Amino acid sequence: MQKHLHEPLPRFYAGGVKKIERVAVIPGEERRPVDKPSDKSLLRTAMSFLLGAWLLGTILVAFIAAENFWIIDRLLATSLHPVFHETVSLLPVGEARALLRYLASEQNRFFFMWWGWAEAVLGIALLAMAARSGSGRLLLGFALMLALVASTQLYLTPRIVEVGRSLDFIPRELPPPNLRTFGMLHAAYSAVDLLKLLAGGWMTWVLLKQSRIGTKSMEKVDKKAESSRKPS
């Protein structure tokens, strides 16, 4: 079915000239206004910015959480500060490492809890924008990402915090009973995060594709408008 764009002539009023908005006409349907391309372009830009912040934040939080533990062994092995080594030597063997790991664990728990709520805000905002854009694929993708965030924030993260705190300062010579549970919860969280990143990559591709289609459509509209203004 072919869509025709009509741009009516300006109407003259006593107060000046008023230009009528372009309308799209499809044979057999009523005339309807064309969505302003600039509005949709701004909406896609806003969604791209928020989605980029979401994906980048997810990667950074995961890196920071891992680095908080990695740096402990590096400090104990390679720190050049004499006071640090003097203080560590005053503690029983292994106590300094356990204390530093507890500090890192509490930092990570704080980061993951608050990042989860930030993700929820980003997901709700993107879902509202997707609904306004009228794109079913964007709506589905952002709804999926928000559902994954809900699963981590409402169940996995609280359980990881609860089980993790029960393991703080527990000797690891013999595996504690909750250690297996903690490992399973952590693996589930990592799998959900990976699915969320994959869904975010899909949303990025959809936004890029829609942006290219919108640009091509505007070029066609501009060409038709220029040709219609040329004298026959």
N, C-alpha and C positions, 0 to 999 in steps of 0.2 A: 504494500500500500504506500502510495507516495504522499509525502507531506509537503504542502505549499506554504511558503511564508509570504505574507502580504504586509506591506508597510504603507498605510493610508497617507494621503496628503495632509499637510498641516491644516488645521482649522484656524480661522482668524476670528478673534474676539476683540471687543473694545479695549480690553486691557493688554492685548498683545497676541502672540502666537502660541498656541498650545499644540504640542505634538502628541498624536495618539500612539499608544504603546503598540508594538508589533504583536500580531496574533498569528498562531499556527492553525492552519485549516487542513483537516484530513477529510477526504471525500466521504460523505455520509455522516460526518460528525459536526457538532456545533463549533463555532469559532471560540477559541480559548487563548488567553494570554500565554506568551512564551515565558518560561522561567528566566529570570535575569542570569545570564552566564556569570556575571561578576559575583553574585551571591553564592552560587554553587562552587565557584572557584575558591572563594574565601572559606567556605565550609570545608572543602577538601584540604586546604592549607592548614586550617585549625586542627582537623583530624590527624593529618600527617604529623604535625608538631607534637600533639599529645601522645600519639602512638609511638613516635620516636623516643619521647621521654620515658614512656612506659617500658619499652624494650631495653633501652639503655640502662634504666634504673634496675631492672631485673638482673641484667648481666653484672652491673657494678656491685649490687648487694651480695650476689653469690661470690664474686671475687673477694670482696672485703671480708666476708665471713670465713672463707678459706685462709686468707692471708693473716687474719687475727690469730689463727692457730699455728700457721707455719712460722711466723716471726718469733714465737716463743722459743722453739728449739734453736733458731738462728742466734737469738740473743744469748741463750745459755752457752752456746758453743763458740760464738765468734765476737761477742761484745767486747769492745776495747776499753770500756769504762771500768776503772779499778774499783770504784765504790760499789758498783753493781755486783761484781764478783765477790767483793768482801762481804756484802750483805747476804748474798746467796749462800756463801760458805757457812754462815752462822746458823742456817736452817738445816734440819735433818735432811738426809739424802732423799731427793724426790719431792720434798715439800714445796720448794720454790716453783718447780714446774706445775705441780697441782694447783698452787695458788694463782699462778699466771693463767693457767687454762680455765680456772673458774672465772677470773676477770674477763677473759675473752668470750667465754660462754654467755655470761650475762650481757655483754655488749651485743653479741649476735642475737640473743633473744629480744633485746630491745629493738634492734634494727629490723628484724623480721616481723615483729608485731606491728610496728608503726608503718613499715613499708607496705604491709598487707592492707592497712586501712587507706593508705595513699593510692594503692592499686584499685581499691574499690571505688574511690572518688573518680579516678581516671576512667575506669570502666563505665560508670554510670554516665559521665559526661560524653564519652564516645558513643554510647548506646543511644543517648538522646539526639546527638548530631546525626547518627546513622538513620534514625527514624525520620528526622527532618529532611534528610537527603533523599529519602524514598528508595534507597538501594537495599534490596533484600539480602544480598550477599554480605554487605557491611553489617547489616543488622544481625544476621546469623553469626558472623564471625565474632563480633564484639560481645554478643550474648554468650557465646561459648567461652570466650576469655574471662568474662565476668563470672560465669559459673565455676570455672577452674579456680579463680581467686576465692570465691565463696567456700569451696571445698577445703582450701588450705587455711583460710583465715578462721573459719568456724570450727574446724575439726583438727586438721593436721598440725598446724602451728601450736595451738594450745596443748595438744597431746605431746608434741616434741618438747615443749617447755617443761611440762609436768614430769615426763619420764627423764628428761635430761637433768633436772635438778635432783632427782632421786639418785642419780649416779655421781653427783659432785662429791669429790674427796673419798670415793669408794675405791679401795685398792683393786688393781686390775690383774693381779697375779692369777687369780681365778676369775673367769668371766662372771660378772654379776648377772642375776636372773633377768634384769630389765635391759641388759645390753643388746640382746637380740631384738627385743621389741623396738628399742631406739633405732637400731640399724634399719629395720623394716619401715619405720615411720619416715626416716630420713630418705630412704630410697624412693618411697612413694611421693614425698615432697619434690624430690629431684625430677621424677617422671612427670609430675603435673606441671612443674616449671618448664620442662622441655616441650610438652604439648602446648603450653601457653606461648612459648617463643615461636613454635611452628605456626600456630594460629595467627600470631602477630606478623609473621613473614607473609602469610597468605593475605592478610589485610593490607599489608604494604603493597603487594602486587596488584590487588584490586584497586587501590587508590591510584597507583601509577597508571593503570590501564584506563580508568575513568578519566583521569586528567588528560591523557593523550586523546581520548575520544572527544572530550569536551573542547580541546584546542582545535581539532580537525573540524568539528561541527561549527565552531565560531568562524573558522576560515571560510567554510562553505557559505555561511550566512552572509558574511561580509562580501564575498564575491558575487552572490546573487543580488545583494542590495546595490552594489556598484553597477552591475550590468543592467538592473532595472532603471537606474537613473540616467543611463546613457541614451541620447536621442536616437530614435529608430531611423 
